[in-house]
């Protein structure tokens, strides 16, 4: 599963690189032109990335401020927060709290599903 995480990170990086240069594939621009398409894209991309990383780390947990979190989810939260914030410095990009909210919604759903599955299997 580590290859899937590496692939997901690579694709995410390529997507960010293209977006920072205003050079996304035309198909993505068409999806983003649909009402809510951009938010759905954020949700799906982050959900896939979170799933791949959490599986690569075998659902490993970390303790932060007396709470346990999935390591992959913590890393994805850091990555997407930094990436969304970095958009303030690129003329071709637009920072959006709604995009970040969509990211975190995808992250939350995947984390919830993985933790729920863990409880069912245990």
N, CA, C and O atoms as CSV, one atom per row, in Angstrom:
chain,resi,resn,atom,element,x,y,z
A,1,UNK,N,N,0.814,-1.195,0.000
A,1,UNK,CA,C,0.000,0.000,0.000
A,1,UNK,C,C,0.858,1.260,0.000
A,1,UNK,O,O,0.367,2.351,-0.291
A,2,UNK,N,N,2.124,1.110,0.323
A,2,UNK,CA,C,3.004,2.287,0.332
A,2,UNK,C,C,3.171,2.867,-1.066
A,2,UNK,O,O,3.349,4.076,-1.215
A,3,UNK,N,N,3.116,2.021,-2.095
A,3,UNK,CA,C,3.222,2.527,-3.469
A,3,UNK,C,C,2.006,3.392,-3.799
A,3,UNK,O,O,2.128,4.377,-4.527
A,4,UNK,N,N,0.844,3.036,-3.273
A,4,UNK,CA,C,-0.366,3.837,-3.529
A,4,UNK,C,C,-0.248,5.204,-2.867
A,4,UNK,O,O,-0.674,6.211,-3.433
A,5,UNK,N,N,0.327,5.240,-1.676
A,5,UNK,CA,C,0.528,6.513,-0.985
A,5,UNK,C,C,1.527,7.375,-1.749
A,5,UNK,O,O,1.320,8.579,-1.901
A,6,UNK,N,N,2.602,6.770,-2.227
A,6,UNK,CA,C,3.595,7.515,-3.009
A,6,UNK,C,C,2.965,8.048,-4.301
A,6,UNK,O,O,3.217,9.185,-4.698
A,7,UNK,N,N,2.154,7.224,-4.944
A,7,UNK,CA,C,1.470,7.650,-6.164
A,7,UNK,C,C,0.500,8.796,-5.867
A,7,UNK,O,O,0.464,9.778,-6.608
A,8,UNK,N,N,-0.281,8.682,-4.802
A,8,UNK,CA,C,-1.241,9.726,-4.432
A,8,UNK,C,C,-0.518,11.037,-4.112
A,8,UNK,O,O,-0.955,12.108,-4.533
A,9,UNK,N,N,0.583,10.950,-3.370
A,9,UNK,CA,C,1.359,12.159,-3.065
A,9,UNK,C,C,1.946,12.774,-4.324
A,9,UNK,O,O,1.951,13.995,-4.483
A,10,UNK,N,N,2.441,11.926,-5.217
A,10,UNK,CA,C,2.999,12.422,-6.476
A,10,UNK,C,C,1.961,13.118,-7.333
A,10,UNK,O,O,2.219,14.185,-7.889
A,11,UNK,N,N,0.786,12.512,-7.442
A,11,UNK,CA,C,-0.292,13.123,-8.221
A,11,UNK,C,C,-0.767,14.425,-7.584
A,11,UNK,O,O,-1.044,15.399,-8.283
A,12,UNK,N,N,-0.859,14.438,-6.265
A,12,UNK,CA,C,-1.240,15.660,-5.555
A,12,UNK,C,C,-0.211,16.757,-5.822
A,12,UNK,O,O,-0.571,17.899,-6.107
A,13,UNK,N,N,1.066,16.406,-5.728
A,13,UNK,CA,C,2.127,17.371,-5.998
A,13,UNK,C,C,2.083,17.898,-7.421
A,13,UNK,O,O,2.267,19.094,-7.649
A,14,UNK,N,N,1.841,17.013,-8.380
A,14,UNK,CA,C,1.748,17.428,-9.783
A,14,UNK,C,C,0.545,18.345,-9.999
A,14,UNK,O,O,0.626,19.316,-10.752
A,15,UNK,N,N,-0.543,18.041,-9.353
A,15,UNK,CA,C,-1.747,18.872,-9.467
A,15,UNK,C,C,-1.508,20.266,-8.892
A,15,UNK,O,O,-1.895,21.267,-9.494
A,16,UNK,N,N,-0.875,20.324,-7.733
A,16,UNK,CA,C,-0.562,21.613,-7.104
A,16,UNK,C,C,0.405,22.401,-7.982
A,16,UNK,O,O,0.227,23.602,-8.185
A,17,UNK,N,N,1.411,21.735,-8.495
A,17,UNK,CA,C,2.394,22.389,-9.364
A,17,UNK,C,C,1.705,22.998,-10.589
A,17,UNK,O,O,1.950,24.152,-10.940
A,18,UNK,N,N,0.844,22.211,-11.231
A,18,UNK,CA,C,0.125,22.707,-12.409
A,18,UNK,C,C,-0.803,23.859,-12.047
A,18,UNK,O,O,-0.883,24.846,-12.779
A,19,UNK,N,N,-1.501,23.741,-10.930
A,19,UNK,CA,C,-2.434,24.794,-10.515
A,19,UNK,C,C,-1.689,26.087,-10.188
A,19,UNK,O,O,-2.161,27.177,-10.513
A,20,UNK,N,N,-0.532,25.968,-9.549
A,20,UNK,CA,C,0.257,27.162,-9.202
A,20,UNK,C,C,0.696,27.925,-10.446
A,20,UNK,O,O,0.925,29.133,-10.385
A,21,UNK,N,N,0.811,27.241,-11.555
A,21,UNK,CA,C,1.229,27.863,-12.808
A,21,UNK,C,C,0.055,28.184,-13.734
A,21,UNK,O,O,0.246,28.654,-14.855
A,22,UNK,N,N,-1.163,27.923,-13.248
A,22,UNK,CA,C,-2.337,28.177,-14.074
A,22,UNK,C,C,-2.421,27.246,-15.263
A,22,UNK,O,O,-2.940,27.618,-16.316
A,23,UNK,N,N,-1.908,26.021,-15.098
A,23,UNK,CA,C,-1.819,25.091,-16.221
A,23,UNK,C,C,-2.516,23.762,-15.925
A,23,UNK,O,O,-2.009,22.699,-16.284
A,24,UNK,N,N,-3.668,23.823,-15.277
A,24,UNK,CA,C,-4.422,22.595,-15.031
A,24,UNK,C,C,-4.949,22.030,-16.348
A,24,UNK,O,O,-5.185,22.786,-17.291
A,25,UNK,N,N,-5.134,20.732,-16.425
A,25,UNK,CA,C,-5.729,20.147,-17.631
A,25,UNK,C,C,-7.133,20.720,-17.864
A,25,UNK,O,O,-7.842,21.045,-16.912
A,26,UNK,N,N,-7.517,20.838,-19.114
A,26,UNK,CA,C,-8.817,21.418,-19.473
A,26,UNK,C,C,-9.971,20.683,-18.798
A,26,UNK,O,O,-10.963,21.309,-18.424
A,27,UNK,N,N,-9.860,19.381,-18.640
A,27,UNK,CA,C,-10.936,18.602,-18.008
A,27,UNK,C,C,-11.209,19.092,-16.589
A,27,UNK,O,O,-12.362,19.134,-16.161
A,28,UNK,N,N,-10.159,19.462,-15.856
A,28,UNK,CA,C,-10.362,19.967,-14.499
A,28,UNK,C,C,-11.054,21.325,-14.517
A,28,UNK,O,O,-11.906,21.600,-13.673
A,29,UNK,N,N,-10.694,22.166,-15.469
A,29,UNK,CA,C,-11.372,23.458,-15.568
A,29,UNK,C,C,-12.859,23.258,-15.853
A,29,UNK,O,O,-13.693,24.015,-15.356
A,30,UNK,N,N,-13.195,22.239,-16.652
A,30,UNK,CA,C,-14.597,21.959,-16.939
A,30,UNK,C,C,-15.330,21.475,-15.695
A,30,UNK,O,O,-16.472,21.866,-15.454
A,31,UNK,N,N,-14.678,20.625,-14.905
A,31,UNK,CA,C,-15.282,20.152,-13.651
A,31,UNK,C,C,-15.471,21.326,-12.698
A,31,UNK,O,O,-16.505,21.439,-12.040
A,32,UNK,N,N,-14.464,22.201,-12.626
A,32,UNK,CA,C,-14.533,23.337,-11.710
A,32,UNK,C,C,-15.583,24.354,-12.143
A,32,UNK,O,O,-16.031,25.163,-11.330
A,33,UNK,N,N,-15.981,24.323,-13.411
A,33,UNK,CA,C,-16.995,25.266,-13.873
A,33,UNK,C,C,-18.402,24.838,-13.438
A,33,UNK,O,O,-19.329,25.647,-13.467
A,34,UNK,N,N,-18.565,23.578,-13.037
A,34,UNK,CA,C,-19.843,23.089,-12.519
A,34,UNK,C,C,-20.015,23.665,-11.110
A,34,UNK,O,O,-19.061,23.659,-10.333
A,35,UNK,N,N,-21.206,24.163,-10.762
A,35,UNK,CA,C,-21.401,24.663,-9.394
A,35,UNK,C,C,-21.039,23.606,-8.354
A,35,UNK,O,O,-21.584,22.502,-8.367
A,36,UNK,N,N,-20.132,23.942,-7.469
A,36,UNK,CA,C,-19.672,23.018,-6.439
A,36,UNK,C,C,-18.611,22.041,-6.917
A,36,UNK,O,O,-18.117,21.243,-6.121
A,37,UNK,N,N,-18.245,22.080,-8.198
A,37,UNK,CA,C,-17.257,21.150,-8.739
A,37,UNK,C,C,-15.895,21.297,-8.081
A,37,UNK,O,O,-15.210,20.308,-7.819
A,38,UNK,N,N,-15.512,22.528,-7.819
A,38,UNK,CA,C,-14.229,22.790,-7.161
A,38,UNK,C,C,-14.214,22.183,-5.757
A,38,UNK,O,O,-13.233,21.556,-5.356
A,39,UNK,N,N,-15.295,22.373,-5.022
A,39,UNK,CA,C,-15.373,21.852,-3.649
A,39,UNK,C,C,-15.386,20.317,-3.663
A,39,UNK,O,O,-14.738,19.675,-2.836
A,40,UNK,N,N,-16.128,19.743,-4.607
A,40,UNK,CA,C,-16.154,18.285,-4.732
A,40,UNK,C,C,-14.759,17.757,-5.077
A,40,UNK,O,O,-14.335,16.724,-4.559
A,41,UNK,N,N,-14.053,18.470,-5.954
A,41,UNK,CA,C,-12.688,18.081,-6.301
A,41,UNK,C,C,-11.780,18.082,-5.086
A,41,UNK,O,O,-11.010,17.142,-4.886
A,42,UNK,N,N,-11.858,19.122,-4.275
A,42,UNK,CA,C,-11.060,19.183,-3.047
A,42,UNK,C,C,-11.397,18.011,-2.134
A,42,UNK,O,O,-10.501,17.345,-1.616
A,43,UNK,N,N,-12.678,17.764,-1.942
A,43,UNK,CA,C,-13.136,16.678,-1.081
A,43,UNK,C,C,-12.569,15.335,-1.537
A,43,UNK,O,O,-12.008,14.590,-0.732
A,44,UNK,N,N,-12.712,15.030,-2.815
A,44,UNK,CA,C,-12.286,13.729,-3.348
A,44,UNK,C,C,-10.767,13.583,-3.309
A,44,UNK,O,O,-10.254,12.546,-2.887
A,45,UNK,N,N,-10.054,14.603,-3.742
A,45,UNK,CA,C,-8.588,14.524,-3.776
A,45,UNK,C,C,-8.025,14.290,-2.375
A,45,UNK,O,O,-7.155,13.440,-2.186
A,46,UNK,N,N,-8.515,15.032,-1.409
A,46,UNK,CA,C,-8.004,14.881,-0.040
A,46,UNK,C,C,-8.441,13.550,0.559
A,46,UNK,O,O,-7.672,12.930,1.293
A,47,UNK,N,N,-9.649,13.100,0.265
A,47,UNK,CA,C,-10.103,11.810,0.776
A,47,UNK,C,C,-9.213,10.679,0.254
A,47,UNK,O,O,-8.822,9.792,1.012
A,48,UNK,N,N,-8.900,10.716,-1.027
A,48,UNK,CA,C,-8.027,9.685,-1.618
A,48,UNK,C,C,-6.633,9.749,-0.989
A,48,UNK,O,O,-6.060,8.717,-0.638
A,49,UNK,N,N,-6.099,10.941,-0.850
A,49,UNK,CA,C,-4.772,11.107,-0.254
A,49,UNK,C,C,-4.766,10.613,1.193
A,49,UNK,O,O,-3.838,9.915,1.603
A,50,UNK,N,N,-5.785,10.966,1.963
A,50,UNK,CA,C,-5.861,10.540,3.367
A,50,UNK,C,C,-5.996,9.019,3.469
A,50,UNK,O,O,-5.362,8.390,4.317
A,51,UNK,N,N,-6.812,8.442,2.613
A,51,UNK,CA,C,-6.973,6.990,2.641
A,51,UNK,C,C,-5.640,6.301,2.347
A,51,UNK,O,O,-5.235,5.380,3.056
A,52,UNK,N,N,-4.969,6.758,1.299
A,52,UNK,CA,C,-3.702,6.129,0.900
A,52,UNK,C,C,-2.643,6.262,1.995
A,52,UNK,O,O,-1.944,5.295,2.300
A,53,UNK,N,N,-2.519,7.445,2.585
A,53,UNK,CA,C,-1.501,7.631,3.630
A,53,UNK,C,C,-1.837,6.853,4.896
A,53,UNK,O,O,-0.954,6.251,5.506
A,54,UNK,N,N,-3.095,6.860,5.290
A,54,UNK,CA,C,-3.458,6.103,6.494
A,54,UNK,C,C,-3.246,4.612,6.299
A,54,UNK,O,O,-2.831,3.926,7.234
A,55,UNK,N,N,-3.518,4.098,5.121
A,55,UNK,CA,C,-3.258,2.689,4.842
A,55,UNK,C,C,-1.749,2.414,4.809
A,55,UNK,O,O,-1.294,1.380,5.299
A,56,UNK,N,N,-0.985,3.329,4.239
A,56,UNK,CA,C,0.472,3.148,4.187
A,56,UNK,C,C,1.072,3.102,5.588
A,56,UNK,O,O,2.047,2.390,5.826
A,57,UNK,N,N,0.496,3.853,6.507
A,57,UNK,CA,C,0.964,3.855,7.896
A,57,UNK,C,C,0.221,2.826,8.750
A,57,UNK,O,O,0.334,2.833,9.976
A,58,UNK,N,N,-0.539,1.944,8.099
A,58,UNK,CA,C,-1.285,0.872,8.775
A,58,UNK,C,C,-2.178,1.398,9.891
A,58,UNK,O,O,-2.347,0.739,10.917
A,59,UNK,N,N,-2.749,2.582,9.695
A,59,UNK,CA,C,-3.655,3.151,10.686
A,59,UNK,C,C,-2.979,3.577,11.977
A,59,UNK,O,O,-3.621,3.674,13.024
A,60,UNK,N,N,-1.677,3.830,11.896
A,60,UNK,CA,C,-0.924,4.225,13.091
A,60,UNK,C,C,-1.508,5.488,13.707
A,60,UNK,O,O,-1.904,6.414,12.999
A,61,UNK,N,N,-1.556,5.510,15.027
A,61,UNK,CA,C,-2.100,6.652,15.757
A,61,UNK,C,C,-0.971,7.475,16.374
A,61,UNK,O,O,0.095,6.953,16.700
A,62,UNK,N,N,-1.233,8.775,16.527
A,62,UNK,CA,C,-0.317,9.666,17.246
A,62,UNK,C,C,-1.138,10.416,18.286
A,62,UNK,O,O,-2.332,10.653,18.103
A,63,UNK,N,N,-0.487,10.779,19.364
A,63,UNK,CA,C,-1.160,11.494,20.452
A,63,UNK,C,C,-0.783,12.970,20.381
A,63,UNK,O,O,0.394,13.330,20.414
A,64,UNK,N,N,-1.810,13.817,20.284
A,64,UNK,CA,C,-1.610,15.268,20.258
A,64,UNK,C,C,-2.579,15.901,21.246
A,64,UNK,O,O,-3.791,15.709,21.144
A,65,UNK,N,N,-2.053,16.647,22.190
A,65,UNK,CA,C,-2.912,17.329,23.171
A,65,UNK,C,C,-3.930,16.396,23.813
A,65,UNK,O,O,-5.123,16.697,23.853
A,66,UNK,N,N,-3.454,15.271,24.309
A,66,UNK,CA,C,-4.302,14.308,25.015
A,66,UNK,C,C,-5.318,13.595,24.125
A,66,UNK,O,O,-6.191,12.895,24.638
A,67,UNK,N,N,-5.224,13.757,22.798
A,67,UNK,CA,C,-6.134,13.090,21.867
A,67,UNK,C,C,-5.337,12.232,20.898
A,67,UNK,O,O,-4.197,12.552,20.561
A,68,UNK,N,N,-5.949,11.137,20.452
A,68,UNK,CA,C,-5.316,10.267,19.468
A,68,UNK,C,C,-5.868,10.573,18.082
A,68,UNK,O,O,-7.074,10.746,17.900
A,69,UNK,N,N,-4.957,10.638,17.105
A,69,UNK,CA,C,-5.324,10.901,15.721
A,69,UNK,C,C,-4.576,9.926,14.822
A,69,UNK,O,O,-3.506,9.432,15.176
A,70,UNK,N,N,-5.148,9.661,13.669
A,70,UNK,CA,C,-4.451,8.851,12.671
A,70,UNK,C,C,-3.278,9.652,12.119
A,70,UNK,O,O,-3.440,10.807,11.726
A,71,UNK,N,N,-2.106,9.042,12.090
A,71,UNK,CA,C,-0.905,9.724,11.619
A,71,UNK,C,C,-1.073,10.235,10.188
A,71,UNK,O,O,-0.729,11.381,9.899
A,72,UNK,N,N,-1.591,9.407,9.304
A,72,UNK,CA,C,-1.793,9.826,7.917
A,72,UNK,C,C,-2.707,11.034,7.825
A,72,UNK,O,O,-2.472,11.928,7.012
A,73,UNK,N,N,-3.739,11.070,8.643
A,73,UNK,CA,C,-4.673,12.197,8.637
A,73,UNK,C,C,-4.014,13.474,9.138
A,73,UNK,O,O,-4.266,14.558,8.611
A,74,UNK,N,N,-3.177,13.347,10.148
A,74,UNK,CA,C,-2.454,14.522,10.653
A,74,UNK,C,C,-1.540,15.080,9.563
A,74,UNK,O,O,-1.479,16.292,9.353
A,75,UNK,N,N,-0.836,14.189,8.877
A,75,UNK,CA,C,0.062,14.638,7.806
A,75,UNK,C,C,-0.711,15.290,6.665
A,75,UNK,O,O,-0.284,16.318,6.139
A,76,UNK,N,N,-1.830,14.713,6.283
A,76,UNK,CA,C,-2.642,15.294,5.214
A,76,UNK,C,C,-3.190,16.652,5.652
A,76,UNK,O,O,-3.210,17.593,4.859
A,77,UNK,N,N,-3.631,16.762,6.894
A,77,UNK,CA,C,-4.136,18.047,7.395
A,77,UNK,C,C,-3.059,19.122,7.290
A,77,UNK,O,O,-3.339,20.249,6.881
A,78,UNK,N,N,-1.837,18.776,7.658
A,78,UNK,CA,C,-0.729,19.737,7.543
A,78,UNK,C,C,-0.462,20.098,6.086
A,78,UNK,O,O,-0.291,21.270,5.753
A,79,UNK,N,N,-0.427,19.096,5.227
A,79,UNK,CA,C,-0.129,19.316,3.809
A,79,UNK,C,C,-1.176,20.226,3.166
A,79,UNK,O,O,-0.829,21.204,2.504
A,80,UNK,N,N,-2.462,19.903,3.362
A,80,UNK,CA,C,-3.490,20.692,2.675
A,80,UNK,C,C,-3.624,22.089,3.263
A,80,UNK,O,O,-3.959,23.031,2.546
A,81,UNK,N,N,-3.368,22.233,4.556
A,81,UNK,CA,C,-3.418,23.566,5.160
A,81,UNK,C,C,-2.289,24.427,4.612
A,81,UNK,O,O,-2.503,25.587,4.261
A,82,UNK,N,N,-1.094,23.866,4.538
A,82,UNK,CA,C,0.036,24.607,3.964
A,82,UNK,C,C,-0.197,24.919,2.490
A,82,UNK,O,O,0.115,26.016,2.027
A,83,UNK,N,N,-0.743,23.955,1.757
A,83,UNK,CA,C,-0.969,24.169,0.331
A,83,UNK,C,C,-2.016,25.254,0.099
A,83,UNK,O,O,-1.824,26.127,-0.748
A,84,UNK,N,N,-3.100,25.209,0.827
A,84,UNK,CA,C,-4.149,26.227,0.642
A,84,UNK,C,C,-3.624,27.605,1.041
A,84,UNK,O,O,-3.900,28.593,0.361
A,85,UNK,N,N,-2.877,27.675,2.128
A,85,UNK,CA,C,-2.306,28.948,2.574
A,85,UNK,C,C,-1.292,29.478,1.564
A,85,UNK,O,O,-1.195,30.687,1.357
A,86,UNK,N,N,-0.543,28.584,0.939
A,86,UNK,CA,C,0.465,29.008,-0.045
A,86,UNK,C,C,-0.170,29.700,-1.241
A,86,UNK,O,O,0.504,30.440,-1.958
A,87,UNK,N,N,-1.452,29.468,-1.463
A,87,UNK,CA,C,-2.130,30.073,-2.607
A,87,UNK,C,C,-2.175,31.596,-2.506
A,87,UNK,O,O,-2.383,32.280,-3.507
A,88,UNK,N,N,-1.982,32.118,-1.315
A,88,UNK,CA,C,-1.932,33.571,-1.137
A,88,UNK,C,C,-0.749,34.185,-1.889
A,88,UNK,O,O,-0.740,35.387,-2.158
A,89,UNK,N,N,0.240,33.371,-2.226
A,89,UNK,CA,C,1.470,33.863,-2.848
A,89,UNK,C,C,1.570,33.572,-4.344
A,89,UNK,O,O,2.589,33.871,-4.967
A,90,UNK,N,N,0.519,32.990,-4.923
A,90,UNK,CA,C,0.532,32.662,-6.345
A,90,UNK,C,C,-0.601,33.402,-7.051
A,90,UNK,O,O,-1.769,33.229,-6.705
A,91,UNK,N,N,-0.254,34.231,-8.044
A,91,UNK,CA,C,-1.285,35.015,-8.732
A,91,UNK,C,C,-2.352,34.160,-9.432
A,91,UNK,O,O,-3.491,34.602,-9.582
A,92,UNK,N,N,-1.999,32.957,-9.854
A,92,UNK,CA,C,-2.955,32.098,-10.568
A,92,UNK,C,C,-3.881,31.361,-9.606
A,92,UNK,O,O,-4.772,30.640,-10.054
A,93,UNK,N,N,-3.693,31.524,-8.291
A,93,UNK,CA,C,-4.463,30.766,-7.295
A,93,UNK,C,C,-5.292,31.706,-6.432
A,93,UNK,O,O,-5.034,32.908,-6.368
A,94,UNK,N,N,-6.296,31.134,-5.769
A,94,UNK,CA,C,-7.158,31.900,-4.881
A,94,UNK,C,C,-7.339,31.137,-3.576
A,94,UNK,O,O,-7.856,30.019,-3.572
A,95,UNK,N,N,-6.915,31.736,-2.471
A,95,UNK,CA,C,-7.117,31.131,-1.153
A,95,UNK,C,C,-8.608,31.104,-0.841
A,95,UNK,O,O,-9.318,32.074,-1.110
A,96,UNK,N,N,-9.089,29.990,-0.272
A,96,UNK,CA,C,-10.509,29.874,0.054
A,96,UNK,C,C,-10.696,29.014,1.301
A,96,UNK,O,O,-10.239,27.872,1.363
A,97,UNK,N,N,-11.369,29.582,2.283
A,97,UNK,CA,C,-11.703,28.794,3.463
A,97,UNK,C,C,-12.709,27.689,3.129
A,97,UNK,O,O,-12.725,26.643,3.779
A,98,UNK,N,N,-13.545,27.921,2.117
A,98,UNK,CA,C,-14.480,26.874,1.693
A,98,UNK,C,C,-13.735,25.696,1.073
A,98,UNK,O,O,-14.116,24.544,1.279
A,99,UNK,N,N,-12.669,25.977,0.310
A,99,UNK,CA,C,-11.845,24.889,-0.232
A,99,UNK,C,C,-11.206,24.112,0.916
A,99,UNK,O,O,-11.205,22.881,0.916
A,100,UNK,N,N,-10.668,24.831,1.885
A,100,UNK,CA,C,-10.035,24.183,3.031
A,100,UNK,C,C,-11.065,23.381,3.816
A,100,UNK,O,O,-10.767,22.287,4.297
A,101,UNK,N,N,-12.265,23.914,3.947
A,101,UNK,CA,C,-13.343,23.171,4.616
A,101,UNK,C,C,-13.693,21.897,3.874
A,101,UNK,O,O,-13.936,20.864,4.496
A,102,UNK,N,N,-13.722,21.958,2.542
A,102,UNK,CA,C,-13.978,20.761,1.734
A,102,UNK,C,C,-12.863,19.743,1.910
A,102,UNK,O,O,-13.113,18.539,1.979
A,103,UNK,N,N,-11.623,20.239,1.982
A,103,UNK,CA,C,-10.484,19.360,2.241
A,103,UNK,C,C,-10.675,18.621,3.563
A,103,UNK,O,O,-10.540,17.400,3.635
A,104,UNK,N,N,-10.990,19.384,4.603
A,104,UNK,CA,C,-11.129,18.791,5.932
A,104,UNK,C,C,-12.351,17.883,6.038
A,104,UNK,O,O,-12.339,16.934,6.822
A,105,UNK,N,N,-13.392,18.150,5.275
A,105,UNK,CA,C,-14.544,17.259,5.269
A,105,UNK,C,C,-14.169,15.896,4.669
A,105,UNK,O,O,-14.558,14.857,5.202
A,106,UNK,N,N,-13.417,15.900,3.569
A,106,UNK,CA,C,-12.936,14.649,2.979
A,106,UNK,C,C,-12.011,13.906,3.930
A,106,UNK,O,O,-12.079,12.683,4.051
A,107,UNK,N,N,-11.156,14.647,4.595
A,107,UNK,CA,C,-10.226,14.073,5.568
A,107,UNK,C,C,-10.983,13.467,6.740
A,107,UNK,O,O,-10.675,12.358,7.176
A,108,UNK,N,N,-11.971,14.192,7.247
A,108,UNK,CA,C,-12.758,13.696,8.373
A,108,UNK,C,C,-13.494,12.416,8.008
A,108,UNK,O,O,-13.494,11.455,8.778
A,109,UNK,N,N,-14.129,12.399,6.821
A,109,UNK,CA,C,-14.902,11.220,6.421
A,109,UNK,C,C,-14.018,9.984,6.337
A,109,UNK,O,O,-14.381,8.925,6.849
A,110,UNK,N,N,-12.874,10.110,5.701
A,110,UNK,CA,C,-11.977,8.960,5.574
A,110,UNK,C,C,-11.478,8.517,6.948
A,110,UNK,O,O,-11.427,7.320,7.229
A,111,UNK,N,N,-11.115,9.460,7.795
A,111,UNK,CA,C,-10.646,9.120,9.143
A,111,UNK,C,C,-11.735,8.388,9.915
A,111,UNK,O,O,-11.468,7.384,10.575
A,112,UNK,N,N,-12.955,8.889,9.830
A,112,UNK,CA,C,-14.087,8.268,10.522
A,112,UNK,C,C,-14.298,6.839,10.013
A,112,UNK,O,O,-14.491,5.916,10.803
A,113,UNK,N,N,-14.260,6.665,8.692
A,113,UNK,CA,C,-14.464,5.333,8.117
A,113,UNK,C,C,-13.378,4.354,8.550
A,113,UNK,O,O,-13.667,3.204,8.878
A,114,UNK,N,N,-12.129,4.813,8.550
A,114,UNK,CA,C,-11.023,3.931,8.953
A,114,UNK,C,C,-11.147,3.559,10.426
A,114,UNK,O,O,-10.964,2.397,10.787
A,115,UNK,N,N,-11.453,4.526,11.272
A,115,UNK,CA,C,-11.599,4.231,12.700
A,115,UNK,C,C,-12.816,3.346,12.969
A,115,UNK,O,O,-12.773,2.484,13.847
A,116,UNK,N,N,-13.882,3.551,12.231
A,116,UNK,CA,C,-15.087,2.725,12.366
A,116,UNK,C,C,-14.776,1.287,11.943
A,116,UNK,O,O,-15.169,0.334,12.616
A,117,UNK,N,N,-14.077,1.147,10.837
A,117,UNK,CA,C,-13.688,-0.186,10.357
A,117,UNK,C,C,-12.810,-0.885,11.396
A,117,UNK,O,O,-12.951,-2.085,11.630
A,118,UNK,N,N,-11.913,-0.132,12.011
A,118,UNK,CA,C,-11.017,-0.699,13.025
A,118,UNK,C,C,-11.826,-1.244,14.198
A,118,UNK,O,O,-11.522,-2.320,14.714
A,119,UNK,N,N,-12.855,-0.507,14.622
A,119,UNK,CA,C,-13.685,-0.960,15.750
A,119,UNK,C,C,-14.496,-2.194,15.388
A,119,UNK,O,O,-14.710,-3.070,16.225
A,120,UNK,N,N,-14.947,-2.262,14.142
A,120,UNK,CA,C,-15.762,-3.406,13.699
A,120,UNK,C,C,-14.902,-4.658,13.608
A,120,UNK,O,O,-15.332,-5.742,14.002
A,121,UNK,N,N,-13.686,-4.508,13.087
A,121,UNK,CA,C,-12.785,-5.645,12.916
A,121,UNK,C,C,-12.232,-6.137,14.236
A,121,UNK,O,O,-12.026,-7.339,14.407
A,122,UNK,N,N,-11.988,-5.241,15.168
A,122,UNK,CA,C,-11.384,-5.622,16.464
A,122,UNK,C,C,-12.260,-6.510,17.293
A,122,UNK,O,O,-11.875,-6.901,18.395
